[in-house]
């Protein structure tokens, strides 16, 4: 059986948050109680690609188990209810009161602790980054903790159960690379070809309505000791410089003089 773990994050829709709520944040998160909850876009791609991999493997006669895991700071979501409806075998949440927004090591440590306790996985999919920090460090730290190869910025992948290999398409600075990598493997999804998670039908929702996500509270983690000291909204200052001149040549000369004086950059 091929075991696949997808680590995903449910985030606030930051486009909904009022600018005033970003002011004077200090060490406390902004009030986002009025914003809707959505999947992080890269994690959404990881979830959908896991379903596509499972469909291809099952068609070839392989048995696949999909486990979705989120580090969930004390909230539930309709998203968790939709996952078993569209085909995920297990949906697990790690409940914690810790502030993990800017602590990628603690987040990766919780995911790694779950993976080890659960017996290990052949393939782990994550998004390459997630708000609000967007550090991109969680998949890399996870790779170190599990001592498993990682491929970042993945756009497409497939798995051959018989060969124990994954065929991965991912972005490099030099261009697009297609390579084969042995399992176990961690893939951090980037701008994926299949980036949107399918929507369950009403029949699928009704069939899975009795499913209750597994809530895990005691997961081994490593203490990292990161503490947020202060957080403030960055303000962009804009200035307008009127350029004199009645002809294009005069205006160009005025712009040049202002650049010399440092008024225009």
Secondary structure, 3 states (H helix, E strand, C coil): CEEEEEEECEEECHHHCCHHHHCCCCCCCCCCCCCCEEECHHHHHHHHHHHHHHHHHHHCCCCEEEEEEEEECCCCCHHHHHHHHCCCCEEEEEECCCCCCCCHHHHHHHHHHHHHHCCCCCEEEEECCCCCCCCCCHHHHHHHHHCCCEEEEEEEEEEECCCCEEEEEEEECCEEEEEEEECCEEEEECCCCCCCCCCCCHHHHHHCCCCCCEEECCCCCCCCCCCCCCCCCCCCCCCCCCCCCCCHHHHHHHHHHHHHCCCCC
